[in-house]
């Protein structure tokens, strides 16, 4: 495949990659555990992050061992004891400042998402915008955690509901949305007084490391307890079911396949833990005779090929009314024929379809 567009990378693109890594503080080798502002020396094996467009190694991460995990969880539990007593608006102010940092670094972080995950640049930028949007939403929620008050049958008494933080919340993210899913979970968790342990995908560890470097100044300036925001890069053979079985983590949010989700629900459920599961799907677009095909066809195509089809929401089936079947089919064939020249390196503005994440995804 010597003529593959993925193998033809100009010096300009190589310079872009180098500059992006430098601006985000990504070194050639880094440790895989952070407790917010401090990077902890890890003792696991080395993990190489590859650029899926070229197969070249971007940087290496020294992964965590079980002992590293135990030390991080101890720090997280200590931080929770203090963090839960901060007022919700105070916690919201920290999130507000994180959103400002994400705005400042949107282009570089979005570009890194494209470099490491293979998403086209527009999608990489869009993912960081989703992080910013959930921060803004969480700031508002920090002042709206209302409870319900009920009148009691006992004179001079009332009953009311009150929110209480759970403690340590685990967030396991997938390569296809390497940073947005963390933000969706974490920003809402921390304004509620919880602390977060983020286990990033082993396929996209650098984006997670970059996020922690971006938010570090905010944590320092606001004197956020060390251990509120935690990151761990560890292989599943080291941190797998033992993570799910850990009773110190009352809630786990996991993104992955349906098969993985069933296993997570079973393991966590056995200890009566809580789960939030975002899993794979078999999504259909339904096209009726009244549909505006000028809108429907591009929506179907991008729904199918966006992120190279590597989304839980990717369009996989089309159900078409028989009256417009031939018209829809011909329009789709024509649309796909035009995509052939739009496959290439995700950093190129002309690219619509980037690479699959790795060889196993191709198989």
C-alpha positions as CSV (number, residue, x, y, z in Angstrom):
1,X,0.0,0.0,0.0
2,X,2.8,2.4,-0.9
3,X,0.3,4.8,-2.5
4,X,-2.0,4.8,0.5
5,X,-3.0,8.4,1.5
6,X,-2.3,7.3,5.1
7,X,1.4,6.7,4.3
8,X,1.9,10.0,2.4
9,X,2.5,12.6,5.2
10,X,4.2,15.8,4.3
11,X,6.9,17.5,6.4
12,X,4.2,20.1,7.2
13,X,2.0,17.5,8.9
14,X,4.9,16.0,10.8
15,X,5.7,19.5,12.0
16,X,2.1,19.9,13.1
17,X,2.2,16.7,15.1
18,X,5.5,17.7,16.8
19,X,4.3,21.2,17.7
20,X,1.0,19.8,19.0
21,X,2.7,17.4,21.3
22,X,5.1,20.1,22.5
23,X,2.4,22.6,23.3
24,X,0.4,20.0,25.2
25,X,3.5,18.9,27.2
26,X,3.5,15.4,25.8
27,X,7.0,13.9,26.2
28,X,8.4,10.9,24.4
29,X,8.0,8.9,27.6
30,X,5.7,9.7,30.5
31,X,4.2,8.0,33.6
32,X,0.7,6.7,33.4
33,X,-0.7,7.9,36.8
34,X,-1.8,11.4,37.8
35,X,-3.5,12.5,41.0
36,X,-4.5,15.8,39.6
37,X,-1.3,17.9,39.5
38,X,1.3,15.3,40.3
39,X,2.6,12.6,38.0
40,X,3.4,9.4,40.0
41,X,6.3,7.1,39.1
42,X,4.7,3.9,37.8
43,X,6.0,0.4,37.7
44,X,4.1,-1.4,34.9
45,X,5.1,-2.2,31.4
46,X,5.7,0.2,28.6
47,X,2.8,1.1,26.3
48,X,3.3,2.7,22.9
49,X,0.7,5.0,21.5
50,X,0.5,4.6,17.7
51,X,-0.7,7.0,15.1
52,X,-3.4,4.9,13.3
53,X,-2.8,6.9,10.1
54,X,0.8,5.7,9.7
55,X,1.5,3.1,12.4
56,X,4.3,5.3,13.7
57,X,4.8,5.5,17.5
58,X,3.8,8.9,18.9
59,X,5.0,8.4,22.4
60,X,5.4,5.8,25.2
61,X,3.6,5.6,28.5
62,X,4.9,3.7,31.5
63,X,1.7,2.0,32.7
64,X,0.6,1.4,36.2
65,X,0.9,-1.7,38.4
66,X,-1.6,-2.9,41.0
67,X,0.5,-1.3,43.7
68,X,0.4,2.0,41.8
69,X,-3.4,1.7,41.6
70,X,-3.7,1.0,45.3
71,X,-1.7,4.1,46.1
72,X,-3.9,6.2,43.8
73,X,-7.1,5.0,45.3
74,X,-5.9,5.7,48.8
75,X,-5.1,9.3,47.7
76,X,-8.6,9.6,46.0
77,X,-10.4,8.5,49.2
78,X,-8.4,11.0,51.3
79,X,-9.3,13.8,48.8
80,X,-13.0,12.8,49.0
81,X,-13.1,13.4,52.7
82,X,-12.2,17.1,52.1
83,X,-13.8,17.7,48.7
84,X,-17.3,16.6,49.8
85,X,-17.3,19.5,52.3
86,X,-16.6,22.2,49.6
87,X,-19.8,24.0,48.7
88,X,-21.3,23.0,45.3
89,X,-20.9,26.5,43.9
90,X,-17.2,26.4,44.9
91,X,-16.8,23.1,43.1
92,X,-18.7,24.6,40.1
93,X,-16.2,27.5,40.0
94,X,-13.4,25.0,39.5
95,X,-15.3,23.4,36.7
96,X,-15.9,26.9,35.1
97,X,-12.2,27.6,35.1
98,X,-11.5,24.1,33.6
99,X,-13.9,25.1,30.7
100,X,-11.8,28.2,30.1
101,X,-8.6,26.2,30.0
102,X,-10.3,23.8,27.5
103,X,-11.3,26.8,25.4
104,X,-7.7,28.0,25.4
105,X,-6.4,24.6,24.3
106,X,-9.2,23.5,22.0
107,X,-7.3,23.5,18.8
108,X,-4.3,21.6,20.2
109,X,-6.3,19.0,22.1
110,X,-8.7,18.5,19.2
111,X,-5.7,18.0,16.9
112,X,-4.2,15.5,19.3
113,X,-7.6,13.6,19.2
114,X,-7.2,13.4,15.5
115,X,-3.6,12.3,15.7
116,X,-4.0,9.6,18.2
117,X,-7.6,8.4,17.6
118,X,-7.7,8.9,13.9
119,X,-10.8,11.1,13.9
120,X,-11.0,13.8,11.3
121,X,-10.0,17.2,12.5
122,X,-13.6,18.5,12.5
123,X,-14.6,15.7,14.8
124,X,-11.6,16.2,17.1
125,X,-12.5,19.8,17.6
126,X,-16.1,18.9,18.0
127,X,-15.2,16.5,20.8
128,X,-13.4,19.2,22.8
129,X,-16.3,21.5,22.3
130,X,-18.5,18.8,23.9
131,X,-16.2,18.9,26.9
132,X,-16.6,22.7,27.1
133,X,-20.4,22.4,26.8
134,X,-20.7,19.9,29.6
135,X,-18.6,22.1,31.8
136,X,-20.9,25.0,31.2
137,X,-23.9,22.7,32.0
138,X,-22.3,21.4,35.2
139,X,-21.6,25.0,36.4
140,X,-25.3,25.7,36.3
141,X,-26.1,22.4,37.9
142,X,-23.8,23.3,40.8
143,X,-26.4,25.8,41.9
144,X,-29.5,23.7,41.2
145,X,-29.1,20.5,43.1
146,X,-32.6,20.9,44.6
147,X,-34.3,18.4,46.9
148,X,-37.9,17.5,47.3
149,X,-39.7,18.5,50.5
150,X,-42.8,16.6,51.7
151,X,-45.2,17.4,54.5
152,X,-45.2,14.7,57.3
153,X,-48.3,13.4,59.0
154,X,-46.6,14.3,62.2
155,X,-47.3,17.8,63.4
156,X,-44.3,20.3,63.1
157,X,-42.4,17.8,61.0
158,X,-41.3,17.6,57.3
159,X,-39.5,15.1,55.1
160,X,-37.0,16.1,52.4
161,X,-34.6,14.6,49.9
162,X,-31.0,15.7,49.9
163,X,-28.2,14.9,47.5
164,X,-25.1,13.2,49.0
165,X,-21.9,12.3,47.0
166,X,-21.1,8.7,46.5
167,X,-17.4,8.9,46.9
168,X,-14.9,7.6,44.3
169,X,-16.5,7.4,40.8
170,X,-14.7,5.2,38.2
171,X,-14.8,6.3,34.5
172,X,-13.6,3.9,31.8
173,X,-13.4,5.5,28.4
174,X,-13.0,4.0,24.9
175,X,-10.8,5.1,22.1
176,X,-13.6,6.5,19.9
177,X,-14.4,9.3,22.2
178,X,-11.2,9.6,24.2
179,X,-11.9,12.8,26.1
180,X,-15.5,13.9,25.8
181,X,-16.9,10.9,27.7
182,X,-14.6,11.6,30.6
183,X,-15.9,15.2,30.7
184,X,-19.5,14.1,30.5
185,X,-19.1,12.0,33.6
186,X,-16.4,13.8,35.6
187,X,-17.8,17.3,35.5
188,X,-21.2,16.2,36.9
189,X,-19.5,13.9,39.4
190,X,-17.2,16.5,40.9
191,X,-19.8,19.3,41.2
192,X,-21.8,16.7,43.3
193,X,-18.8,16.3,45.7
194,X,-17.4,13.1,44.2
195,X,-13.8,12.4,43.1
196,X,-13.0,10.6,39.8
197,X,-10.6,7.9,38.8
198,X,-10.3,7.8,35.0
199,X,-9.0,4.7,33.3
200,X,-8.4,5.7,29.7
201,X,-8.3,3.5,26.7
202,X,-4.9,1.9,26.2
203,X,-5.2,2.9,22.5
204,X,-5.5,6.6,23.3
205,X,-3.6,7.4,26.5
206,X,-1.9,10.6,25.3
207,X,-5.2,12.5,25.0
208,X,-6.0,11.7,28.6
209,X,-2.5,12.7,29.7
210,X,-2.9,16.0,27.8
211,X,-6.3,16.7,29.5
212,X,-4.7,16.3,33.0
213,X,-1.9,18.6,32.0
214,X,-4.4,21.2,30.8
215,X,-6.4,21.3,34.0
216,X,-3.4,21.1,36.4
217,X,-3.0,24.9,36.7
218,X,-6.7,25.3,37.7
219,X,-6.4,22.7,40.4
220,X,-3.3,24.4,41.8
221,X,-4.7,27.9,41.7
222,X,-7.9,26.8,43.5
223,X,-6.1,24.5,46.0
224,X,-8.2,21.5,44.9
225,X,-7.2,18.5,47.1
226,X,-4.7,16.2,45.4
227,X,-6.7,13.2,44.3
228,X,-10.0,14.7,43.2
229,X,-9.1,14.2,39.5
230,X,-7.1,11.0,39.0
231,X,-5.9,9.3,35.8
232,X,-4.5,5.8,35.4
233,X,-3.2,4.1,32.3
234,X,-3.0,0.4,32.9
235,X,-3.4,-2.7,30.8
236,X,-6.6,-4.7,31.3
237,X,-4.6,-7.7,32.4
238,X,-3.4,-5.6,35.4
239,X,-6.5,-3.5,36.0
240,X,-9.6,-5.4,34.8
241,X,-12.1,-7.3,36.9
242,X,-10.2,-6.2,40.1
243,X,-11.2,-2.6,39.2
244,X,-14.8,-3.6,38.7
245,X,-14.8,-5.6,42.0
246,X,-13.4,-2.8,44.1
247,X,-16.0,-1.9,46.7
248,X,-14.3,1.4,47.3
249,X,-15.8,2.5,43.9
250,X,-19.5,2.7,44.4
251,X,-20.2,3.9,40.8
252,X,-18.5,2.9,37.5
253,X,-19.2,4.5,34.2
254,X,-18.0,2.3,31.3
255,X,-18.0,2.8,27.6
256,X,-17.5,-0.2,25.4
257,X,-19.1,-3.1,23.5
258,X,-22.4,-4.7,24.5
259,X,-20.4,-7.8,25.4
260,X,-18.1,-5.8,27.8
261,X,-21.2,-4.0,29.2
262,X,-22.9,-7.3,30.1
263,X,-19.8,-8.4,31.9
264,X,-19.4,-5.1,33.8
265,X,-23.0,-5.1,34.9
266,X,-22.7,-8.6,36.2
267,X,-19.4,-8.1,38.1
268,X,-20.4,-4.7,39.6
269,X,-23.9,-5.9,40.3
270,X,-22.7,-8.8,42.4
271,X,-21.4,-6.2,44.9
272,X,-24.5,-4.0,44.6
273,X,-22.4,-1.3,42.9
274,X,-23.9,1.2,40.5
275,X,-23.1,1.3,36.7
276,X,-23.6,3.8,33.9
277,X,-23.1,1.9,30.6
278,X,-22.7,3.4,27.2
279,X,-22.5,0.4,24.8
280,X,-22.6,-0.5,21.1
281,X,-25.8,-0.5,19.1
282,X,-27.4,-1.6,15.8
283,X,-28.9,1.8,14.8
284,X,-31.3,2.3,12.0
285,X,-32.4,5.3,9.9
286,X,-36.0,5.2,8.9
287,X,-36.8,7.0,5.6
288,X,-40.4,7.8,4.8
289,X,-41.9,9.3,1.5
290,X,-42.2,12.7,3.3
291,X,-38.5,12.9,4.1
292,X,-36.4,15.7,2.7
293,X,-33.8,13.5,0.9
294,X,-31.4,16.5,0.4
295,X,-31.0,16.4,4.2
296,X,-31.5,12.7,4.8
297,X,-28.8,11.3,2.5
298,X,-25.9,13.4,3.9
299,X,-27.2,12.5,7.4
300,X,-27.2,8.8,6.7
301,X,-23.8,8.8,5.0
302,X,-22.1,10.8,7.8
303,X,-23.9,8.8,10.4
304,X,-22.4,5.7,8.9
305,X,-18.8,6.9,8.0
306,X,-18.2,9.4,10.8
307,X,-15.3,8.3,13.0
308,X,-14.9,5.6,10.3
309,X,-18.0,3.9,11.6
310,X,-16.5,3.4,15.1
311,X,-19.3,4.9,17.2
312,X,-22.0,3.4,19.4
313,X,-24.3,5.7,17.4
314,X,-23.1,4.8,13.9
315,X,-25.8,4.2,11.4
316,X,-25.8,0.5,10.5
317,X,-29.2,-0.2,8.9
318,X,-31.5,1.8,6.7
319,X,-35.3,1.1,6.6
320,X,-36.8,2.7,3.5
321,X,-40.4,3.0,2.4
322,X,-40.9,1.1,-0.8
323,X,-42.2,4.1,-2.7
324,X,-38.8,5.9,-2.5
325,X,-36.5,2.8,-2.2
326,X,-34.9,3.1,-5.7
327,X,-34.4,6.9,-5.3
328,X,-32.7,6.5,-1.9
329,X,-30.6,3.6,-3.1
330,X,-29.3,5.5,-6.1
331,X,-28.6,8.6,-4.1
332,X,-26.6,6.6,-1.6
333,X,-24.6,4.8,-4.2
334,X,-23.7,8.2,-5.8
335,X,-22.8,9.7,-2.4
336,X,-20.5,6.8,-1.5
337,X,-18.8,7.0,-4.9
338,X,-17.8,10.5,-4.1
339,X,-16.2,9.5,-0.8
340,X,-13.4,7.5,-2.4
341,X,-11.2,10.6,-2.8
342,X,-12.1,11.9,0.7
343,X,-10.3,9.0,2.6
344,X,-7.0,10.0,4.0
345,X,-5.0,11.5,6.8
346,X,-7.4,13.0,9.4
347,X,-5.3,16.2,9.7
348,X,-6.1,17.1,6.1
349,X,-9.1,19.5,5.7
350,X,-10.3,17.5,2.7
351,X,-10.5,14.2,4.5
352,X,-14.0,12.9,5.5
353,X,-13.0,9.3,6.5
354,X,-9.8,8.7,8.6
355,X,-8.3,5.4,9.6
356,X,-9.7,2.6,11.7
357,X,-8.0,2.6,15.1
358,X,-5.9,-0.5,14.5
359,X,-5.5,-3.8,12.7
360,X,-7.9,-5.7,15.0
361,X,-10.6,-3.1,14.1
362,X,-10.1,-3.9,10.4
363,X,-10.5,-7.6,11.1
